[in-house]
Amino acid sequence: MSVEPETTTRPRPPSPRLGLLPMIIFGSRWLQLPLYLGLIIAQCVYIVLFMKELWHVSTHALDLTEQDIMMSVLALIDVVMISNLLVMVIVGGYETFVSRLDLQGHPDEPEWLGHVNASVLKIKLAMAIIGISSIALLRTFIEAGNLGSSRASFTENGVMWQVLIHITFVVSAIGIAFVDRFSDATTRKQDGVT
């Protein structure tokens, strides 16, 4: 005779009764659902773009130079990083601003999802944007190094602006992290936690 283990699921506390206006305001968060579904469609477009670039580099590998292959691989990495950014926005944004996903205990639950909030999401997004900008900047440097080639379409001024924009992303991310850390320390100090 085997005894099945009892599953331990915590019952949810009863939902508080809301008045009509608070219910409408709180329910308006569901208006973001079509935006997240649209981002899922955008991710499907990136899958098509990735497969197109992968097909190109695979079928023309013998005809391409090492630099052309490197540029194609960087393009693939760029698509993957943008796709990762989309996943962070879709999953993290939905969990933070719309509704809980209730993934606790699921074997595929993202590790970062357990402690995501608006501040953490901002920092993760800033870091992802820096990564994407880094790949784009690397591609620019490689292409700009081939000034004699017909593919090089960069001017010194254009490269300088791209570097300045990248530096702006880095400084912005540092600023966001600093403000987040400062506000977290202030909150802990006000709560009496050292």
C-alpha positions as CSV (number, residue, x, y, z in Angstrom):
1,M,0.0,0.0,0.0
2,S,1.6,3.2,-1.1
3,V,0.8,6.6,0.3
4,E,1.1,9.5,-2.1
5,P,2.8,12.6,-0.7
6,E,0.5,15.4,0.0
7,T,1.1,18.4,-2.3
8,T,1.7,21.6,-0.4
9,T,0.2,24.5,-2.2
10,R,-0.4,27.6,-0.3
11,P,-3.9,28.9,-0.6
12,R,-4.1,32.4,-1.9
13,P,-5.5,35.0,0.5
14,P,-8.9,36.3,-0.5
15,S,-8.8,39.3,-2.8
16,P,-9.8,42.5,-1.1
17,R,-13.0,44.1,-2.4
18,L,-12.3,47.1,-4.5
19,G,-14.5,50.0,-5.3
20,L,-15.5,50.6,-8.9
21,L,-12.8,53.3,-9.6
22,P,-9.9,51.5,-8.0
23,M,-11.0,48.3,-9.8
24,I,-11.0,50.1,-13.2
25,I,-7.6,51.8,-12.5
26,F,-6.0,48.5,-11.3
27,G,-7.6,46.6,-14.1
28,S,-6.1,49.0,-16.7
29,R,-2.8,47.2,-16.3
30,W,-4.3,44.6,-18.7
31,L,-4.1,47.2,-21.4
32,Q,-0.4,46.3,-21.6
33,L,-1.2,42.7,-22.7
34,P,-1.4,43.5,-26.4
35,L,1.9,45.3,-26.2
36,Y,3.6,42.2,-24.8
37,L,1.9,40.0,-27.4
38,G,3.2,42.4,-30.1
39,L,6.7,42.0,-28.7
40,I,6.3,38.2,-29.0
41,I,5.4,38.8,-32.7
42,A,8.5,41.0,-33.0
43,Q,10.6,38.1,-31.6
44,C,9.2,35.9,-34.3
45,V,10.4,38.4,-36.9
46,Y,13.8,38.2,-35.3
47,I,13.8,34.4,-35.6
48,V,13.1,34.8,-39.3
49,L,15.9,37.3,-39.6
50,F,18.3,35.0,-37.7
51,M,17.4,32.0,-39.9
52,K,17.9,34.2,-43.0
53,E,21.4,35.3,-41.9
54,L,22.3,31.8,-40.8
55,W,21.2,30.4,-44.1
56,H,23.2,33.0,-46.0
57,V,26.5,32.4,-44.1
58,S,26.0,28.6,-44.2
59,T,25.3,28.4,-47.9
60,H,28.0,30.9,-48.9
61,A,30.7,29.9,-46.4
62,L,33.2,28.8,-49.0
63,D,32.7,32.1,-51.0
64,L,33.0,34.5,-48.1
65,T,36.2,35.9,-46.7
66,E,37.0,35.5,-43.0
67,Q,35.9,39.1,-42.4
68,D,32.6,38.5,-44.1
69,I,32.0,35.4,-42.0
70,M,32.9,37.3,-38.8
71,M,30.5,40.1,-39.8
72,S,27.7,37.5,-40.3
73,V,28.4,35.9,-37.0
74,L,28.3,39.3,-35.3
75,A,25.0,39.9,-37.0
76,L,23.7,36.6,-35.5
77,I,25.0,37.5,-32.1
78,D,23.3,40.9,-32.4
79,V,19.9,39.3,-33.2
80,V,20.3,36.9,-30.3
81,M,21.1,39.7,-27.9
82,I,18.1,41.7,-29.1
83,S,15.9,38.6,-28.7
84,N,17.2,38.2,-25.1
85,L,16.3,41.8,-24.5
86,L,12.8,41.1,-25.8
87,V,12.4,38.1,-23.5
88,M,13.5,40.2,-20.5
89,V,11.0,42.9,-21.4
90,I,8.1,40.5,-22.1
91,V,8.6,38.2,-19.1
92,G,9.9,40.7,-16.6
93,G,7.5,43.5,-17.7
94,Y,4.5,41.2,-17.6
95,E,5.4,39.8,-14.2
96,T,6.2,43.3,-12.8
97,F,3.4,45.4,-14.3
98,V,0.5,43.1,-15.4
99,S,0.2,39.8,-13.4
100,R,2.2,37.1,-11.7
101,L,3.2,34.2,-13.9
102,D,3.2,31.7,-10.9
103,L,6.3,29.8,-12.2
104,Q,7.6,28.9,-8.7
105,G,8.9,25.4,-8.8
106,H,8.8,25.1,-12.6
107,P,12.1,23.6,-13.8
108,D,12.5,26.3,-16.5
109,E,11.8,29.3,-14.3
110,P,14.4,32.0,-15.1
111,E,16.7,32.5,-12.1
112,W,16.4,36.3,-12.4
113,L,12.6,36.3,-12.3
114,G,12.3,35.6,-8.6
115,H,13.8,38.9,-7.6
116,V,12.7,41.1,-10.5
117,N,11.2,44.5,-9.9
118,A,11.1,47.8,-11.9
119,S,14.6,48.8,-10.7
120,V,16.2,45.4,-11.5
121,L,14.5,45.3,-14.9
122,K,15.8,48.8,-15.7
123,I,19.4,47.8,-14.9
124,K,19.1,44.5,-16.8
125,L,17.7,46.4,-19.8
126,A,20.5,49.0,-19.6
127,M,23.1,46.2,-19.6
128,A,21.5,44.4,-22.5
129,I,21.4,47.7,-24.5
130,I,25.1,48.2,-23.7
131,G,25.8,44.7,-25.0
132,I,23.9,45.3,-28.2
133,S,25.6,48.6,-28.7
134,S,29.0,46.9,-28.1
135,I,28.3,44.4,-30.9
136,A,27.2,47.2,-33.2
137,L,30.3,49.2,-32.4
138,L,32.6,46.2,-33.0
139,R,31.0,45.7,-36.4
140,T,31.5,49.4,-37.2
141,F,35.2,49.2,-36.2
142,I,35.7,46.1,-38.3
143,E,34.0,47.6,-41.3
144,A,35.7,51.0,-40.8
145,G,39.1,49.2,-40.8
146,N,38.3,48.3,-44.4
147,L,38.1,51.8,-45.8
148,G,39.3,50.7,-49.2
149,S,36.5,48.1,-49.5
150,S,33.3,48.9,-51.3
151,R,31.3,47.8,-48.2
152,A,32.8,50.4,-46.0
153,S,30.3,53.2,-45.6
154,F,31.5,54.8,-42.4
155,T,33.0,58.2,-42.0
156,E,35.2,59.3,-39.2
157,N,32.5,61.5,-37.9
158,G,29.9,58.7,-38.0
159,V,32.2,56.4,-36.1
160,M,32.9,59.1,-33.5
161,W,29.1,59.6,-33.0
162,Q,28.6,55.9,-32.6
163,V,31.3,55.8,-29.9
164,L,29.8,58.8,-28.1
165,I,26.4,57.2,-28.2
166,H,27.8,54.0,-26.7
167,I,29.6,55.9,-24.0
168,T,26.3,57.7,-23.2
169,F,24.7,54.2,-22.8
170,V,27.4,53.1,-20.4
171,V,27.3,56.3,-18.4
172,S,23.4,56.1,-18.2
173,A,23.6,52.5,-17.0
174,I,26.1,53.5,-14.3
175,G,23.8,56.3,-13.3
176,I,20.8,54.1,-13.1
177,A,22.7,51.5,-11.0
178,F,24.0,54.3,-8.7
179,V,20.6,55.8,-8.2
180,D,19.1,52.4,-7.6
181,R,21.8,51.5,-5.0
182,F,21.5,54.9,-3.3
183,S,17.7,54.7,-3.1
184,D,17.9,51.1,-1.8
185,A,20.5,52.1,0.9
186,T,18.2,55.1,1.8
187,T,15.2,52.8,2.1
188,R,17.1,50.3,4.3
189,K,18.3,53.2,6.5
190,Q,14.8,54.5,6.9
191,D,13.5,51.0,7.8
192,G,16.3,50.7,10.4
193,V,18.1,47.9,8.6
194,T,21.9,48.3,8.5
